[in-house]
Amino acid sequence: MIPRILPLLIVLPLLSISCKRKEPVPPGTAADTPSAPPSETGFILAKRGHIPPAGTRGKTEGILTIDNATILSHTDGRESKGVYFHGIEARGTFEFLSDTKIRRMLVSRKITGKTVFGDREFPEPVKPVPLEGRPILVEKKDGKWVAALETGTPELEWVPEIEKMADFLNREVDVELYGDNPRKVGDKWDVDPTKIGSFAILDDMTGTYAMEFTGIEDYQGIRCAVLKAEVDLASKSDERQMNMRLRGTVTTHRSLGDLSDLRTVTSGNISIDATPAPDVTAHIEGPVEITQKIIIDRL
């Protein structure tokens, strides 16, 4: 199970990339043998407990764009209408040190954006990225994955974001998304969003997630299953006083050999209702696009 992008708006999960090997792998080796059975019987898209071999490492890249969204703000009974722009670019690394230990790191996260009300422009405030450049070890202990800083003690507010790095593995998210039985092209199934945990900028989701296995094609030289999902997902955070809803299409190219999502593109519409301060409410609605990619290398 290859880690996905670090959650884009929380821990953060552009360029043309490829899945490559540093050295040629002789035919017949485990890395060369696809995990999928013949198409007559279907393809294995996920395996419970699947961990790539030690030495597998790579990079994660992600970008989120909310462009030209409408924002409606109410402050002390006064209504203001404007335009909202928001963007995130994030890069990370991962390395499988053994079958029970993974090193992950957020290399960089850049947030840009602005809100425009008439002729007044408010840039996105610059916020620190506390986990940037800090290696995280995700280890399996007593049958459960746990995550911690490789060195040092985290600040209390960092802990929930560090724990998210192990949550993906403990939930067996790949199996929840794709199942561990063979799938055939044309198969359709429903995913339970409550079992996924996080998706892009949403946590603790409810809603619908309808998946379809649409075909097999090469993505940058890698044989991949193409999966398309129609989603309508909602997330509510009492702590952040924010409700979000994401509706759209998720298209994934999933490697049949590595059982990893090499590229996932989400296109749709997002709505956000927030209470950023007492007597202040905001409703944001507009187009959103999220692109997530993984580059896999081997020693």
MARMARVO-281842 format. One record per residue (C-alpha): x, y, z; residue number from 1; residue in three letters. Coordinates in steps of 0.05 Angstrom, whole numbers. Layout:
<rs>
<r X="X" Y="Y" Z="Z" drenpa="NUM" doza="ala"/>
...
</rs>
This chain:
<rs>
<r X="0" Y="0" Z="0" drenpa="1" doza="met"/>
<r X="35" Y="63" Z="-25" drenpa="2" doza="ile"/>
<r X="20" Y="125" Z="17" drenpa="3" doza="pro"/>
<r X="-24" Y="177" Z="-16" drenpa="4" doza="arg"/>
<r X="-10" Y="252" Z="-15" drenpa="5" doza="ile"/>
<r X="-8" Y="282" Z="55" drenpa="6" doza="leu"/>
<r X="-77" Y="313" Z="67" drenpa="7" doza="pro"/>
<r X="-75" Y="375" Z="24" drenpa="8" doza="leu"/>
<r X="-103" Y="428" Z="71" drenpa="9" doza="leu"/>
<r X="-82" Y="396" Z="136" drenpa="10" doza="ile"/>
<r X="-13" Y="364" Z="135" drenpa="11" doza="val"/>
<r X="4" Y="378" Z="64" drenpa="12" doza="leu"/>
<r X="-27" Y="309" Z="12" drenpa="13" doza="pro"/>
<r X="37" Y="388" Z="-230" drenpa="14" doza="leu"/>
<r X="92" Y="363" Z="-268" drenpa="15" doza="leu"/>
<r X="93" Y="305" Z="-317" drenpa="16" doza="ser"/>
<r X="122" Y="247" Z="-278" drenpa="17" doza="ile"/>
<r X="136" Y="173" Z="-288" drenpa="18" doza="ser"/>
<r X="141" Y="110" Z="-247" drenpa="19" doza="cys"/>
<r X="212" Y="86" Z="-259" drenpa="20" doza="lys"/>
<r X="266" Y="39" Z="-233" drenpa="21" doza="arg"/>
<r X="337" Y="61" Z="-222" drenpa="22" doza="lys"/>
<r X="364" Y="-5" Z="-247" drenpa="23" doza="glu"/>
<r X="332" Y="-53" Z="-298" drenpa="24" doza="pro"/>
<r X="294" Y="-109" Z="-264" drenpa="25" doza="val"/>
<r X="307" Y="-177" Z="-295" drenpa="26" doza="pro"/>
<r X="245" Y="-211" Z="-324" drenpa="27" doza="pro"/>
<r X="210" Y="-258" Z="-277" drenpa="28" doza="gly"/>
<r X="228" Y="-220" Z="-213" drenpa="29" doza="thr"/>
<r X="174" Y="-201" Z="-164" drenpa="30" doza="ala"/>
<r X="177" Y="-128" Z="-186" drenpa="31" doza="ala"/>
<r X="166" Y="-147" Z="-258" drenpa="32" doza="asp"/>
<r X="108" Y="-195" Z="-247" drenpa="33" doza="thr"/>
<r X="40" Y="-160" Z="-247" drenpa="34" doza="pro"/>
<r X="-5" Y="-169" Z="-187" drenpa="35" doza="ser"/>
<r X="-66" Y="-177" Z="-231" drenpa="36" doza="ala"/>
<r X="-92" Y="-244" Z="-256" drenpa="37" doza="pro"/>
<r X="-113" Y="-252" Z="-329" drenpa="38" doza="pro"/>
<r X="-169" Y="-207" Z="-352" drenpa="39" doza="ser"/>
<r X="-217" Y="-266" Z="-361" drenpa="40" doza="glu"/>
<r X="-221" Y="-275" Z="-286" drenpa="41" doza="thr"/>
<r X="-212" Y="-202" Z="-267" drenpa="42" doza="gly"/>
<r X="-157" Y="-159" Z="-237" drenpa="43" doza="phe"/>
<r X="-134" Y="-154" Z="-166" drenpa="44" doza="ile"/>
<r X="-135" Y="-79" Z="-149" drenpa="45" doza="leu"/>
<r X="-118" Y="-83" Z="-75" drenpa="46" doza="ala"/>
<r X="-92" Y="-133" Z="-24" drenpa="47" doza="lys"/>
<r X="-105" Y="-130" Z="50" drenpa="48" doza="arg"/>
<r X="-40" Y="-115" Z="87" drenpa="49" doza="gly"/>
<r X="-1" Y="-103" Z="23" drenpa="50" doza="his"/>
<r X="65" Y="-68" Z="34" drenpa="51" doza="ile"/>
<r X="117" Y="-56" Z="-21" drenpa="52" doza="pro"/>
<r X="185" Y="-87" Z="-11" drenpa="53" doza="pro"/>
<r X="238" Y="-53" Z="31" drenpa="54" doza="ala"/>
<r X="276" Y="-3" Z="-10" drenpa="55" doza="gly"/>
<r X="215" Y="22" Z="-48" drenpa="56" doza="thr"/>
<r X="214" Y="97" Z="-44" drenpa="57" doza="arg"/>
<r X="185" Y="156" Z="-80" drenpa="58" doza="gly"/>
<r X="155" Y="224" Z="-82" drenpa="59" doza="lys"/>
<r X="85" Y="252" Z="-76" drenpa="60" doza="thr"/>
<r X="61" Y="314" Z="-111" drenpa="61" doza="glu"/>
<r X="-6" Y="349" Z="-105" drenpa="62" doza="gly"/>
<r X="-41" Y="411" Z="-125" drenpa="63" doza="ile"/>
<r X="-109" Y="439" Z="-105" drenpa="64" doza="leu"/>
<r X="-143" Y="498" Z="-140" drenpa="65" doza="thr"/>
<r X="-207" Y="534" Z="-123" drenpa="66" doza="ile"/>
<r X="-213" Y="586" Z="-177" drenpa="67" doza="asp"/>
<r X="-261" Y="644" Z="-184" drenpa="68" doza="asn"/>
<r X="-309" Y="619" Z="-130" drenpa="69" doza="ala"/>
<r X="-365" Y="661" Z="-103" drenpa="70" doza="thr"/>
<r X="-360" Y="683" Z="-30" drenpa="71" doza="ile"/>
<r X="-419" Y="711" Z="8" drenpa="72" doza="leu"/>
<r X="-402" Y="741" Z="76" drenpa="73" doza="ser"/>
<r X="-446" Y="766" Z="132" drenpa="74" doza="his"/>
<r X="-416" Y="810" Z="185" drenpa="75" doza="thr"/>
<r X="-459" Y="843" Z="238" drenpa="76" doza="asp"/>
<r X="-519" Y="836" Z="192" drenpa="77" doza="gly"/>
<r X="-484" Y="866" Z="132" drenpa="78" doza="arg"/>
<r X="-477" Y="825" Z="69" drenpa="79" doza="glu"/>
<r X="-417" Y="826" Z="22" drenpa="80" doza="ser"/>
<r X="-408" Y="788" Z="-42" drenpa="81" doza="lys"/>
<r X="-340" Y="774" Z="-72" drenpa="82" doza="gly"/>
<r X="-293" Y="726" Z="-108" drenpa="83" doza="val"/>
<r X="-249" Y="674" Z="-75" drenpa="84" doza="tyr"/>
<r X="-185" Y="642" Z="-101" drenpa="85" doza="phe"/>
<r X="-145" Y="588" Z="-64" drenpa="86" doza="his"/>
<r X="-87" Y="544" Z="-84" drenpa="87" doza="gly"/>
<r X="-42" Y="493" Z="-51" drenpa="88" doza="ile"/>
<r X="20" Y="458" Z="-78" drenpa="89" doza="glu"/>
<r X="51" Y="403" Z="-35" drenpa="90" doza="ala"/>
<r X="109" Y="355" Z="-44" drenpa="91" doza="arg"/>
<r X="129" Y="297" Z="0" drenpa="92" doza="gly"/>
<r X="173" Y="235" Z="3" drenpa="93" doza="thr"/>
<r X="165" Y="164" Z="28" drenpa="94" doza="phe"/>
<r X="211" Y="104" Z="37" drenpa="95" doza="glu"/>
<r X="194" Y="34" Z="59" drenpa="96" doza="phe"/>
<r X="250" Y="16" Z="107" drenpa="97" doza="leu"/>
<r X="221" Y="-53" Z="122" drenpa="98" doza="ser"/>
<r X="154" Y="-88" Z="122" drenpa="99" doza="asp"/>
<r X="138" Y="-54" Z="188" drenpa="100" doza="thr"/>
<r X="171" Y="14" Z="181" drenpa="101" doza="lys"/>
<r X="160" Y="73" Z="133" drenpa="102" doza="ile"/>
<r X="192" Y="141" Z="133" drenpa="103" doza="arg"/>
<r X="150" Y="199" Z="107" drenpa="104" doza="arg"/>
<r X="163" Y="273" Z="101" drenpa="105" doza="met"/>
<r X="128" Y="335" Z="78" drenpa="106" doza="leu"/>
<r X="181" Y="370" Z="36" drenpa="107" doza="val"/>
<r X="143" Y="433" Z="20" drenpa="108" doza="ser"/>
<r X="75" Y="464" Z="21" drenpa="109" doza="arg"/>
<r X="57" Y="529" Z="-12" drenpa="110" doza="lys"/>
<r X="-10" Y="564" Z="-3" drenpa="111" doza="ile"/>
<r X="-33" Y="621" Z="-47" drenpa="112" doza="thr"/>
<r X="-99" Y="657" Z="-54" drenpa="113" doza="gly"/>
<r X="-140" Y="718" Z="-43" drenpa="114" doza="lys"/>
<r X="-210" Y="744" Z="-30" drenpa="115" doza="thr"/>
<r X="-236" Y="803" Z="-70" drenpa="116" doza="val"/>
<r X="-294" Y="847" Z="-48" drenpa="117" doza="phe"/>
<r X="-305" Y="902" Z="-100" drenpa="118" doza="gly"/>
<r X="-239" Y="940" Z="-106" drenpa="119" doza="asp"/>
<r X="-212" Y="912" Z="-41" drenpa="120" doza="arg"/>
<r X="-165" Y="852" Z="-43" drenpa="121" doza="glu"/>
<r X="-147" Y="809" Z="17" drenpa="122" doza="phe"/>
<r X="-87" Y="762" Z="5" drenpa="123" doza="pro"/>
<r X="-86" Y="693" Z="36" drenpa="124" doza="glu"/>
<r X="-50" Y="699" Z="103" drenpa="125" doza="pro"/>
<r X="18" Y="667" Z="108" drenpa="126" doza="val"/>
<r X="17" Y="610" Z="159" drenpa="127" doza="lys"/>
<r X="75" Y="568" Z="185" drenpa="128" doza="pro"/>
<r X="82" Y="495" Z="162" drenpa="129" doza="val"/>
<r X="107" Y="462" Z="226" drenpa="130" doza="pro"/>
<r X="117" Y="391" Z="197" drenpa="131" doza="leu"/>
<r X="154" Y="415" Z="135" drenpa="132" doza="glu"/>
<r X="222" Y="381" Z="131" drenpa="133" doza="gly"/>
<r X="210" Y="337" Z="193" drenpa="134" doza="arg"/>
<r X="215" Y="262" Z="179" drenpa="135" doza="pro"/>
<r X="158" Y="219" Z="207" drenpa="136" doza="ile"/>
<r X="166" Y="145" Z="222" drenpa="137" doza="leu"/>
<r X="105" Y="102" Z="213" drenpa="138" doza="val"/>
<r X="116" Y="35" Z="247" drenpa="139" doza="glu"/>
<r X="73" Y="-27" Z="258" drenpa="140" doza="lys"/>
<r X="72" Y="-45" Z="332" drenpa="141" doza="lys"/>
<r X="29" Y="-99" Z="362" drenpa="142" doza="asp"/>
<r X="-10" Y="-105" Z="297" drenpa="143" doza="gly"/>
<r X="-25" Y="-31" Z="291" drenpa="144" doza="lys"/>
<r X="8" Y="26" Z="252" drenpa="145" doza="trp"/>
<r X="31" Y="85" Z="294" drenpa="146" doza="val"/>
<r X="65" Y="149" Z="272" drenpa="147" doza="ala"/>
<r X="115" Y="194" Z="308" drenpa="148" doza="ala"/>
<r X="169" Y="245" Z="293" drenpa="149" doza="leu"/>
<r X="234" Y="209" Z="277" drenpa="150" doza="glu"/>
<r X="270" Y="255" Z="325" drenpa="151" doza="thr"/>
<r X="245" Y="305" Z="376" drenpa="152" doza="gly"/>
<r X="179" Y="316" Z="410" drenpa="153" doza="thr"/>
<r X="121" Y="345" Z="371" drenpa="154" doza="pro"/>
<r X="80" Y="405" Z="393" drenpa="155" doza="glu"/>
<r X="12" Y="384" Z="419" drenpa="156" doza="leu"/>
<r X="-24" Y="414" Z="359" drenpa="157" doza="glu"/>
<r X="18" Y="372" Z="310" drenpa="158" doza="trp"/>
<r X="-4" Y="305" Z="339" drenpa="159" doza="val"/>
<r X="-70" Y="297" Z="301" drenpa="160" doza="pro"/>
<r X="-36" Y="310" Z="234" drenpa="161" doza="glu"/>
<r X="20" Y="261" Z="250" drenpa="162" doza="ile"/>
<r X="-31" Y="208" Z="269" drenpa="163" doza="glu"/>
<r X="-65" Y="216" Z="201" drenpa="164" doza="lys"/>
<r X="-4" Y="185" Z="168" drenpa="165" doza="met"/>
<r X="-18" Y="119" Z="204" drenpa="166" doza="ala"/>
<r X="-93" Y="123" Z="198" drenpa="167" doza="asp"/>
<r X="-92" Y="109" Z="123" drenpa="168" doza="phe"/>
<r X="-56" Y="43" Z="135" drenpa="169" doza="leu"/>
<r X="-98" Y="22" Z="194" drenpa="170" doza="asn"/>
<r X="-162" Y="34" Z="155" drenpa="171" doza="arg"/>
<r X="-137" Y="-7" Z="95" drenpa="172" doza="glu"/>
<r X="-164" Y="49" Z="52" drenpa="173" doza="val"/>
<r X="-143" Y="16" Z="-14" drenpa="174" doza="asp"/>
<r X="-185" Y="-45" Z="3" drenpa="175" doza="val"/>
<r X="-244" Y="-1" Z="23" drenpa="176" doza="glu"/>
<r X="-240" Y="35" Z="-44" drenpa="177" doza="leu"/>
<r X="-226" Y="-23" Z="-91" drenpa="178" doza="tyr"/>
<r X="-242" Y="-87" Z="-53" drenpa="179" doza="gly"/>
<r X="-194" Y="-147" Z="-49" drenpa="180" doza="asp"/>
<r X="-232" Y="-192" Z="-97" drenpa="181" doza="asn"/>
<r X="-219" Y="-192" Z="-172" drenpa="182" doza="pro"/>
<r X="-253" Y="-136" Z="-211" drenpa="183" doza="arg"/>
<r X="-271" Y="-136" Z="-285" drenpa="184" doza="lys"/>
<r X="-274" Y="-77" Z="-332" drenpa="185" doza="val"/>
<r X="-345" Y="-51" Z="-328" drenpa="186" doza="gly"/>
<r X="-355" Y="-69" Z="-255" drenpa="187" doza="asp"/>
<r X="-390" Y="-17" Z="-212" drenpa="188" doza="lys"/>
<r X="-394" Y="-14" Z="-137" drenpa="189" doza="trp"/>
<r X="-408" Y="34" Z="-79" drenpa="190" doza="asp"/>
<r X="-355" Y="56" Z="-30" drenpa="191" doza="val"/>
<r X="-373" Y="73" Z="42" drenpa="192" doza="asp"/>
<r X="-342" Y="143" Z="54" drenpa="193" doza="pro"/>
<r X="-344" Y="134" Z="129" drenpa="194" doza="thr"/>
<r X="-291" Y="80" Z="124" drenpa="195" doza="lys"/>
<r X="-241" Y="122" Z="84" drenpa="196" doza="ile"/>
<r X="-226" Y="174" Z="137" drenpa="197" doza="gly"/>
<r X="-200" Y="232" Z="94" drenpa="198" doza="ser"/>
<r X="-208" Y="252" Z="22" drenpa="199" doza="phe"/>
<r X="-169" Y="312" Z="-2" drenpa="200" doza="ala"/>
<r X="-193" Y="369" Z="43" drenpa="201" doza="ile"/>
<r X="-250" Y="330" Z="77" drenpa="202" doza="leu"/>
<r X="-247" Y="290" Z="142" drenpa="203" doza="asp"/>
<r X="-298" Y="244" Z="174" drenpa="204" doza="asp"/>
<r X="-342" Y="242" Z="112" drenpa="205" doza="met"/>
<r X="-412" Y="223" Z="96" drenpa="206" doza="thr"/>
<r X="-446" Y="218" Z="28" drenpa="207" doza="gly"/>
<r X="-440" Y="175" Z="-34" drenpa="208" doza="thr"/>
<r X="-380" Y="148" Z="-72" drenpa="209" doza="tyr"/>
<r X="-399" Y="108" Z="-134" drenpa="210" doza="ala"/>
<r X="-339" Y="73" Z="-167" drenpa="211" doza="met"/>
<r X="-332" Y="43" Z="-237" drenpa="212" doza="glu"/>
<r X="-274" Y="3" Z="-268" drenpa="213" doza="phe"/>
<r X="-274" Y="35" Z="-337" drenpa="214" doza="thr"/>
<r X="-214" Y="4" Z="-371" drenpa="215" doza="gly"/>
<r X="-141" Y="-15" Z="-375" drenpa="216" doza="ile"/>
<r X="-89" Y="32" Z="-406" drenpa="217" doza="glu"/>
<r X="-16" Y="51" Z="-401" drenpa="218" doza="asp"/>
<r X="1" Y="113" Z="-361" drenpa="219" doza="tyr"/>
<r X="72" Y="135" Z="-375" drenpa="220" doza="gln"/>
<r X="92" Y="64" Z="-392" drenpa="221" doza="gly"/>
<r X="57" Y="31" Z="-333" drenpa="222" doza="ile"/>
<r X="-2" Y="-15" Z="-342" drenpa="223" doza="arg"/>
<r X="-58" Y="15" Z="-302" drenpa="224" doza="cys"/>
<r X="-130" Y="4" Z="-284" drenpa="225" doza="ala"/>
<r X="-172" Y="66" Z="-298" drenpa="226" doza="val"/>
<r X="-224" Y="79" Z="-245" drenpa="227" doza="leu"/>
<r X="-277" Y="133" Z="-245" drenpa="228" doza="lys"/>
<r X="-319" Y="153" Z="-186" drenpa="229" doza="ala"/>
<r X="-378" Y="201" Z="-179" drenpa="230" doza="glu"/>
<r X="-376" Y="230" Z="-109" drenpa="231" doza="val"/>
<r X="-420" Y="273" Z="-66" drenpa="232" doza="asp"/>
<r X="-384" Y="280" Z="0" drenpa="233" doza="leu"/>
<r X="-397" Y="323" Z="62" drenpa="234" doza="ala"/>
<r X="-353" Y="338" Z="122" drenpa="235" doza="ser"/>
<r X="-369" Y="376" Z="185" drenpa="236" doza="lys"/>
<r X="-319" Y="403" Z="235" drenpa="237" doza="ser"/>
<r X="-346" Y="432" Z="300" drenpa="238" doza="asp"/>
<r X="-276" Y="449" Z="322" drenpa="239" doza="glu"/>
<r X="-262" Y="491" Z="260" drenpa="240" doza="arg"/>
<r X="-335" Y="512" Z="254" drenpa="241" doza="gln"/>
<r X="-335" Y="492" Z="182" drenpa="242" doza="met"/>
<r X="-380" Y="450" Z="137" drenpa="243" doza="asn"/>
<r X="-356" Y="427" Z="68" drenpa="244" doza="met"/>
<r X="-388" Y="391" Z="10" drenpa="245" doza="arg"/>
<r X="-351" Y="364" Z="-51" drenpa="246" doza="leu"/>
<r X="-388" Y="339" Z="-113" drenpa="247" doza="arg"/>
<r X="-352" Y="316" Z="-175" drenpa="248" doza="gly"/>
<r X="-314" Y="262" Z="-212" drenpa="249" doza="thr"/>
<r X="-251" Y="226" Z="-189" drenpa="250" doza="val"/>
<r X="-209" Y="193" Z="-243" drenpa="251" doza="thr"/>
<r X="-151" Y="147" Z="-221" drenpa="252" doza="thr"/>
<r X="-96" Y="111" Z="-258" drenpa="253" doza="his"/>
<r X="-77" Y="53" Z="-212" drenpa="254" doza="arg"/>
<r X="-15" Y="11" Z="-225" drenpa="255" doza="ser"/>
<r X="-33" Y="-63" Z="-232" drenpa="256" doza="leu"/>
<r X="39" Y="-82" Z="-213" drenpa="257" doza="gly"/>
<r X="52" Y="-37" Z="-153" drenpa="258" doza="asp"/>
<r X="-22" Y="-32" Z="-132" drenpa="259" doza="leu"/>
<r X="-13" Y="43" Z="-124" drenpa="260" doza="ser"/>
<r X="-52" Y="103" Z="-149" drenpa="261" doza="asp"/>
<r X="-2" Y="137" Z="-196" drenpa="262" doza="leu"/>
<r X="-48" Y="194" Z="-214" drenpa="263" doza="arg"/>
<r X="-115" Y="218" Z="-187" drenpa="264" doza="thr"/>
<r X="-153" Y="278" Z="-213" drenpa="265" doza="val"/>
<r X="-214" Y="305" Z="-179" drenpa="266" doza="thr"/>
<r X="-257" Y="356" Z="-215" drenpa="267" doza="ser"/>
<r X="-321" Y="385" Z="-188" drenpa="268" doza="gly"/>
<r X="-354" Y="436" Z="-144" drenpa="269" doza="asn"/>
<r X="-341" Y="453" Z="-72" drenpa="270" doza="ile"/>
<r X="-382" Y="491" Z="-22" drenpa="271" doza="ser"/>
<r X="-357" Y="515" Z="45" drenpa="272" doza="ile"/>
<r X="-396" Y="545" Z="103" drenpa="273" doza="asp"/>
<r X="-354" Y="575" Z="158" drenpa="274" doza="ala"/>
<r X="-359" Y="618" Z="220" drenpa="275" doza="thr"/>
<r X="-289" Y="649" Z="222" drenpa="276" doza="pro"/>
<r X="-307" Y="696" Z="279" drenpa="277" doza="ala"/>
<r X="-366" Y="713" Z="324" drenpa="278" doza="pro"/>
<r X="-421" Y="747" Z="284" drenpa="279" doza="asp"/>
<r X="-384" Y="730" Z="219" drenpa="280" doza="val"/>
<r X="-407" Y="676" Z="170" drenpa="281" doza="thr"/>
<r X="-382" Y="660" Z="101" drenpa="282" doza="ala"/>
<r X="-408" Y="616" Z="45" drenpa="283" doza="his"/>
<r X="-360" Y="597" Z="-11" drenpa="284" doza="ile"/>
<r X="-380" Y="559" Z="-74" drenpa="285" doza="glu"/>
<r X="-343" Y="546" Z="-138" drenpa="286" doza="gly"/>
<r X="-302" Y="499" Z="-181" drenpa="287" doza="pro"/>
<r X="-247" Y="456" Z="-151" drenpa="288" doza="val"/>
<r X="-193" Y="413" Z="-182" drenpa="289" doza="glu"/>
<r X="-145" Y="368" Z="-144" drenpa="290" doza="ile"/>
<r X="-88" Y="330" Z="-177" drenpa="291" doza="thr"/>
<r X="-47" Y="279" Z="-138" drenpa="292" doza="gln"/>
<r X="12" Y="241" Z="-166" drenpa="293" doza="lys"/>
<r X="64" Y="190" Z="-142" drenpa="294" doza="ile"/>
<r X="133" Y="175" Z="-169" drenpa="295" doza="ile"/>
<r X="159" Y="107" Z="-148" drenpa="296" doza="ile"/>
<r X="233" Y="90" Z="-148" drenpa="297" doza="asp"/>
<r X="270" Y="28" Z="-126" drenpa="298" doza="arg"/>
<r X="341" Y="21" Z="-101" drenpa="299" doza="leu"/>
</rs>
